[in-house]
Amino acid sequence: MPRTITITLPYPHKALSPNARCNWRTKAEKVKRARRDAKYAAMAAMRLQGWDEKQPATAAVIRPVFFCRTKAKRDDDNFTAILKPARDGFADAGLIVNDSGFRSEPPEFRIDKDDPRVEVTITEVAAGRKRSYRFMDEGSIEYEKASIEVALSHTHIEPCRDCGYPTVRGMLCDRCHPQDEELAA
């Protein structure tokens, strides 16, 4: 059964918008405040709603609902980006292992003239099989082995039992068995 939690946040400041034109210091202060507010709101919600703090989610879906003062049209992309500091705050609170595990649904907009706010519903999902990518130098052994693994997955070539170098099935590797090939000839 997936865990679900609802967190209520204050309506985000306009400086958090990607389209905001403001001083960098003002934006940094607003981002820091939004992240801190999200962290403490998430910690309180986790305690109140019984979310186990010792077992953070690895993957979750975010469903934001923005309660706005007016009916003005809103840009979904901007409001998704406005929640970035909140996502970081949720990760800081221990709700999720890393904020890269969040998948956002498009925001929903409602009207509430008296109490503008954001209600974020987070539902844990089963983490899909993720591949771990390691950055390697092109000439390194790890890079060569990774390339070989990719090549082997699509062909009838098998790795050498000693060094892993690709060989045609049933033949010896010319890299670590050169003398064996000479003897076979």
N, C-alpha and C positions, 0 to 999 in steps of 0.2 A: 504494500500500500504506500503510495507516494506521500511524502510529507508536504504540507502546504502551510504557508504563513502569509499574513497580510500586514503590511507595514504602512502607516500613515505618516507622510512627510509634509512639511510646509510647502506651499507653492513656490517653485524655484524663481530665483531672481533673474531678471532679464539679462544680466551680465553673463549668465551661463550659456546663453544661446550662441551657437557658432556664428551667427550673423551680428552679434553685438559689437558695437564700436565703442570700446572703453579703454581706459588705461590698463596696462598689464597688471599693475599692483591691485587695482580694484577687482579685476577678474580673479586674480590669485586669492585674494581674501574671500571672495564669494565661493570659490571652489573649495577652499579649505573649510569654510563654515558648512557648506552643503555636505561635504564628506563626513565631517564630525557629527552633524545632525543625523545623517543616515546611519552612522555607526551606532549612536546611542539609541535611536529609534528601533533599530534592528535588535540590539541587545535587550531592550525592554520587551519587544514583541516576542522574542525567543523565550524569555522567561514566562511571560503571560500565556503564551499559546503552547507551551510544552515542547519546544524544539530543543533537542539534545545538543548542547553546546560542544560536547566532546566528539560529536560525529558530524562534521561539516559535510555538506553536499558536494559532490564532484561535478554535477551538472544540474542546471535548473532553467526553467522557463520563467521569464518576467512578463507579467501582464499589467502595464500601468494604466491607471484611470486618472485623468486630469480633471479636476473640478475647477472650472474657470468662472470668472465673474460675468463674462459677456459671451454672446454667440458668435463672436468674430471667428473667421476661418483660421485654422491653424495648420501649420506644416508638420506632418508626421515625422519627417526626418530630423527636423530641428528639436522636436520634443524628445525624440529617442536620444539624441546627443546630449540634451540637457541633463539626462539621468546618469551620465557617465560618473560624476563624482559620487552619486548615490550608490552606484554599483561598486565602486571602490570602497565605500563605507561599509557596505554589506560584507564584503570580503574581510575588511578590518575587524568586523564584529565576530567573525568565525562562522558566518552563515554558510559560506561556500569556501572551498579550498583556494580558488583563484577566480578572479572576476572574468577570466576568459571562458569559464564554464557556463556563463549565462547566455541564453538565447532569448532575444527580445521579440515579443509580438508587437504589432503596431499599436500605438497608444489609442485609447478610447477617450473621447471628450464629452464631459457633461457640464451642466450649468449649476452653480451654487454661488449666488451672489453674496451670501453671508459668510461662508467659510471656504474660500479657495484652498485647495490642497491637492496632494497626489496620493492615491492609494495604490500601492504596489503589491500585487499578489505574486508570490514566488512559489512555484511547484517544483519539487525535486523530480528529476527524471533519471532513468537508468542511463548511466554513462555509456556512450557508444564505444566501440573499439577504436582507440586512438593510436595512431602510429607515432612513435617517438622519432623525431628527426634530430640527428646530430650534425653539426656543421663541421666539415672536415676539409683539410687541404686537399687539392686535387691529386697531388702526388703521393699522398699517404697510403699506407697499407689498409686502413679502415675504409678509405674512399674506394679503393680497388675492390675490397671484399663486398662492400655495399653494392657497387656496380655489378659485380658478379652475381650477387643474390637476385638482383632485378633481372639480369639477363637469363639466369637459370629458371626463373619462374615462368618464362614464356617459350622456352625451347626444350629440345631433347638433350641438351648439354648437362652433364653432371659435374660436380666439383671433385677435384682430386682428393683422395682420402687423406693425404698428408698435408697439403698446403692450401687446398681450397681453390686452386686455379682451375678455370673451366676446361673441361675435356669432353670429347665426344664419348658417349656412353661405351664403356668397355675398353677404352684405350688408356694408356698411361700418359701422365702429364710430362710434357717436354721440359718443363721448368725445373722440377726436382728429380726427375728420372731420366736425364739425358743418356746416361750410360745404358739404361735398360733398353732404350730405343735402338741404340747402336748394336746391342747384343741381339735384339730381335731381328735386325736387318740382315 
